[in-house]
Amino acid sequence: MRFLVEHGFQLTVSMDAKPELQGPQRIYRKGLSPTQTVDTIKFLVDNGISPRIRSTVTGETVHHMAETVAYFAGLGATFIHFEPVGPSGTSSVGRLARYTTPTAEDYSTNLLRALDAARPLNAGVFGYAYQHLLSSPPKSYCEPMSGVDSYNVLNASGELIMCPEMQDPARNDDFQHNVGRVSGRRTVTVDITRKEDVGKLAVPVQVLSCQTCYARDICKSGCPSRNIQATGSLTKLDPYSCAVAKRVCADILGRMAQETFGAVAGCQEPILRPLAMPAELCTPPIVANAISVLQRAKIVFALTGETLAPQVHTEIERLTQLAGLST
């Protein structure tokens, strides 16, 4: 633990809710309990690292999401990443039989309530439904899955795969997402051709309903892994994720508009203002995109002699501080 702290690792702690709700959802070996996870979070915060919290939401915890934000913010963790439970591993029986999946409506409603709860706490809430907010439209929902850069996931068998959701060997056998492996202690072999082939499979051809949807460049036809789990195809859209994205993205765009233009009096002339992000959206992935947008705007303003550039600089500084990022 001290090694990770001293070397500045970015750490995500998987914990779903406060201990009394977490316990029934997880299987712990004898002598272990959720309090060990809480102690880990406290240790990291005390040593200057605010970990990202990854919370899997079930039908049993969906109505506690706002409460979950408050709990983790109270521990000093101000980045909470929610996702609804879905099939994992080889099947949805056995250990997963204890869970139910929240309806898309329940999950969306409570995710928005979690965002409301985060605002006064200066905490940020993240979800895959809006991960591409403000980014340049990618060719695929998941750039690592589409073969971009050198991103790989190492599973327990020493195989390199392109998605953490595909770690299970049985699923890998079904979909053959292996693109390399680690042999010995220092040799890593990557099959570049195979990686490109898998990447091509993960780039969806948007169906007509996607082409006419306001959220198409945020959703980008959904997560390939979730599509597989729901429909058996990398590119056939998961209707659950689609319903969540349509509801949540609309609300988030409204929050951004209100933050940016809420204090502006109505007039007939166009008004140019720096983008203002609500505190509850100031998670590192979203803020990185927002800062990129503002920096591009700042360059344009500088080249055209506009006086808005200082305001843009101020907003960059504000977002950077809120997200705990370095300038």
C-alpha positions in Angstrom: 0.0 0.0 0.0 2.8 2.4 0.9 4.6 1.6 -2.4 1.4 2.5 -4.4 1.1 5.7 -2.5 4.7 6.7 -2.8 4.8 6.1 -6.5 1.6 8.0 -7.3 -0.6 5.2 -8.6 -4.1 6.0 -9.7 -6.3 3.7 -7.6 -9.8 2.5 -7.9 -11.5 0.9 -5.0 -14.4 -1.4 -5.7 -17.1 -0.8 -3.0 -20.8 -0.5 -3.7 -22.2 1.3 -0.7 -21.8 1.8 3.0 -20.8 -1.3 4.9 -24.3 -2.4 6.0 -25.4 -2.4 2.4 -22.1 -3.7 1.0 -21.9 -6.8 3.2 -24.9 -8.7 1.8 -23.7 -8.0 -1.8 -20.2 -9.4 -1.5 -18.7 -12.6 -0.5 -15.9 -12.3 2.1 -13.5 -14.9 3.3 -13.7 -15.8 7.0 -12.5 -12.9 9.1 -12.9 -10.3 6.4 -15.6 -7.6 6.1 -16.4 -4.3 4.4 -14.6 -2.5 7.2 -11.3 -3.6 5.7 -12.2 -1.8 2.5 -13.2 1.3 4.4 -9.9 1.2 6.2 -8.1 1.1 2.8 -10.0 4.2 1.6 -9.1 6.1 4.8 -5.5 5.1 4.5 -5.3 6.4 1.0 -7.0 9.7 1.8 -4.8 10.2 4.9 -1.8 9.8 2.6 -2.9 12.3 0.0 -4.6 10.1 -2.5 -8.3 10.4 -3.1 -9.2 7.0 -4.7 -11.9 6.6 -7.3 -14.8 4.6 -6.0 -16.4 2.1 -8.4 -19.9 1.2 -7.2 -21.9 -1.6 -8.8 -25.6 -0.8 -8.4 -28.2 -3.5 -7.9 -31.9 -3.5 -7.5 -31.3 -3.7 -3.8 -29.1 -0.6 -3.6 -30.4 1.6 -6.4 -32.5 3.7 -4.1 -29.4 4.4 -1.9 -27.2 6.0 -4.6 -27.4 9.6 -3.2 -26.7 8.2 0.3 -23.7 6.3 -1.2 -22.3 9.6 -2.6 -22.6 11.3 0.8 -21.0 8.3 2.6 -17.9 8.2 0.4 -17.5 11.9 0.3 -17.5 11.8 4.1 -14.5 9.4 3.9 -12.7 11.9 1.6 -13.3 10.1 -1.7 -14.8 12.6 -4.1 -14.9 10.5 -7.3 -17.8 8.0 -7.4 -18.3 5.9 -10.5 -21.7 4.1 -10.7 -22.7 1.3 -13.1 -25.7 -1.0 -12.9 -25.0 -4.7 -12.4 -25.1 -6.9 -15.4 -23.9 -10.4 -16.4 -20.4 -11.1 -15.3 -18.2 -14.2 -15.6 -19.5 -17.3 -17.3 -23.2 -16.9 -16.2 -25.6 -15.0 -14.1 -26.3 -17.8 -11.7 -24.6 -18.8 -8.5 -23.1 -15.8 -6.7 -25.0 -13.4 -9.0 -28.3 -15.0 -8.2 -28.5 -12.8 -5.1 -28.6 -9.6 -7.2 -31.4 -8.1 -9.3 -30.7 -5.5 -12.0 -32.4 -2.1 -11.4 -34.8 -1.0 -14.1 -33.4 1.6 -16.5 -35.9 4.1 -15.1 -34.9 3.4 -11.5 -31.2 3.5 -12.3 -31.4 6.8 -14.3 -33.6 8.5 -11.7 -31.3 7.7 -8.9 -28.1 8.5 -10.8 -29.5 12.0 -11.3 -30.3 12.1 -7.6 -26.8 11.1 -6.9 -25.5 14.0 -9.0 -27.8 16.3 -7.0 -26.4 15.0 -3.8 -22.8 15.4 -5.0 -23.1 19.1 -5.8 -22.9 20.6 -2.3 -20.2 18.1 -1.4 -17.9 19.1 -4.2 -17.9 15.4 -5.2 -18.1 14.2 -8.8 -20.3 11.4 -10.1 -19.3 9.5 -13.2 -21.0 6.9 -15.5 -20.4 5.3 -18.8 -23.6 6.8 -20.2 -21.9 10.2 -20.5 -18.2 9.4 -20.6 -17.8 10.9 -24.1 -19.4 14.2 -23.0 -17.3 17.1 -24.7 -14.8 14.7 -26.3 -14.2 14.8 -30.0 -16.6 12.1 -31.4 -14.6 8.9 -31.4 -15.0 6.2 -34.0 -16.1 3.8 -31.4 -17.6 4.0 -27.9 -14.4 2.3 -26.5 -11.2 3.4 -28.1 -9.1 0.8 -26.3 -11.5 -1.9 -27.6 -11.2 -0.4 -31.1 -7.4 -1.0 -31.0 -6.3 2.6 -30.3 -2.9 3.1 -28.6 -1.2 0.4 -26.5 -4.0 -0.2 -23.9 -4.4 -3.8 -22.8 -5.9 -5.6 -19.8 -3.8 -8.3 -18.2 -5.9 -11.2 -16.8 -4.9 -13.7 -14.1 -3.9 -16.2 -16.8 -1.3 -13.9 -18.3 -3.4 -13.1 -21.4 -3.6 -9.7 -22.9 -7.2 -8.7 -23.8 -8.8 -5.5 -24.9 -11.5 -5.1 -22.3 -11.7 -5.6 -18.5 -15.2 -7.1 -18.9 -13.7 -9.8 -21.1 -11.3 -11.2 -18.5 -13.3 -14.4 -17.9 -11.6 -17.2 -19.9 -14.9 -18.8 -21.0 -16.0 -15.5 -22.5 -12.6 -15.0 -24.1 -13.0 -18.4 -25.7 -16.4 -17.5 -27.0 -15.3 -14.1 -28.5 -11.6 -14.6 -28.9 -10.4 -11.2 -27.7 -7.0 -12.4 -26.7 -4.4 -10.2 -28.4 -1.2 -11.5 -26.7 0.2 -12.8 -23.5 3.0 -12.4 -20.9 5.5 -15.2 -21.0 8.0 -15.4 -18.2 8.8 -12.3 -16.1 9.9 -9.9 -18.8 8.5 -10.9 -22.2 5.2 -9.5 -23.5 4.0 -10.7 -27.0 1.3 -8.7 -28.7 -0.4 -9.8 -32.0 -0.9 -6.5 -33.7 -2.9 -8.0 -36.6 -5.3 -9.7 -34.2 -5.6 -6.5 -32.2 -6.6 -4.6 -35.4 -9.1 -7.3 -36.3 -10.8 -7.2 -32.9 -10.8 -3.4 -33.1 -12.7 -3.5 -36.4 -15.3 -5.7 -34.9 -15.9 -3.2 -32.1 -16.6 -0.2 -34.3 -20.4 -0.2 -34.6 -22.3 0.8 -37.7 -24.9 3.1 -36.2 -28.5 2.0 -36.8 -31.1 4.5 -38.0 -32.4 5.1 -34.5 -28.9 6.1 -33.4 -28.3 8.4 -36.4 -31.4 10.4 -35.4 -30.7 10.5 -31.7 -29.5 13.7 -30.0 -27.1 11.7 -27.8 -25.5 9.7 -30.6 -22.0 11.3 -30.3 -22.0 10.8 -26.5 -23.3 7.2 -26.5 -21.7 6.2 -29.8 -23.8 3.1 -30.0 -22.9 1.8 -26.6 -20.2 -0.3 -24.9 -19.2 -3.3 -27.1 -19.0 -5.5 -24.0 -22.4 -4.6 -22.7 -23.8 -5.1 -26.2 -22.4 -8.6 -26.2 -23.9 -9.4 -22.8 -27.3 -8.1 -23.8 -27.6 -9.0 -27.5 -24.8 -11.4 -28.3 -23.2 -8.9 -30.7 -20.5 -6.3 -30.3 -22.4 -3.9 -32.5 -26.1 -4.6 -31.7 -27.1 -1.9 -29.2 -28.0 -2.9 -25.7 -31.5 -1.4 -25.2 -31.0 -1.0 -21.4 -27.9 1.2 -21.9 -29.7 3.1 -24.6 -32.6 4.0 -22.4 -30.2 5.1 -19.6 -28.2 7.3 -22.0 -31.2 9.0 -23.5 -32.5 10.0 -20.1 -29.3 10.9 -18.3 -27.5 12.8 -21.1 -30.5 15.1 -21.6 -30.4 16.0 -17.9 -26.7 16.6 -17.9 -26.8 18.8 -21.0 -29.4 20.8 -19.1 -27.2 21.1 -16.1 -24.3 22.5 -18.2 -26.6 25.0 -20.0 -27.9 26.2 -16.6 -24.5 26.5 -15.2 -23.2 28.4 -18.2 -26.2 30.7 -19.1 -28.4 30.6 -15.9 -27.4 34.1 -14.8 -27.6 35.6 -18.3 -30.5 37.9 -19.0 -32.5 37.2 -22.1 -31.6 39.1 -25.3 -31.8 38.9 -29.0 -28.1 38.8 -29.6 -25.9 35.6 -29.4 -24.0 35.4 -26.2 -20.6 33.8 -26.1 -19.5 32.5 -22.7 -16.9 30.1 -21.4 -18.2 26.6 -20.7 -19.1 26.2 -17.0 -19.2 22.7 -15.6 -21.3 21.9 -12.5 -19.3 20.6 -9.6 -21.1 17.2 -9.7 -19.7 16.6 -13.2 -16.1 17.5 -12.4 -14.7 14.1 -12.5 -11.2 13.7 -14.1 -12.4 12.0 -17.3 -15.0 14.7 -18.0 -12.9 17.6 -16.8 -10.0 16.5 -19.0 -12.4 16.8 -22.0 -13.7 20.1 -20.7 -10.2 21.6 -20.3 -9.3 20.4 -23.8 -12.4 22.2 -25.2 -11.6 25.4 -23.3 -8.0 25.3 -24.3 -9.0 25.1 -27.9 -11.4 28.0 -27.3 -8.6 30.0 -25.6 -6.4 29.7 -28.6 -9.2 30.9 -30.9 -9.9 33.9 -28.7 -6.2 34.8 -28.6 -6.0 34.6 -32.4 -9.1 36.7 -32.9 -8.4 39.3 -30.2 -11.5 38.5 -28.2 -11.6 39.6 -24.6 -13.0 36.3 -23.3 -9.7 34.6 -23.0 -9.1 35.6 -19.3 -12.5 34.1 -18.4 -11.6 30.9 -20.2 -8.3 30.7 -18.3 -10.2 31.3 -15.0 -12.6 28.5 -15.8 -9.7 26.1 -16.7 -8.2 26.8 -13.3 -11.5 26.3 -11.5 -12.1 22.9 -13.2 -8.6 21.8 -12.6 -8.9 22.5 -8.9 -12.3 20.9 -8.6 -11.1 17.7 -10.2 -7.8 17.7 -8.2 -5.8 17.7 -11.4 -2.5 19.5 -12.1 -2.7 22.3 -14.6 
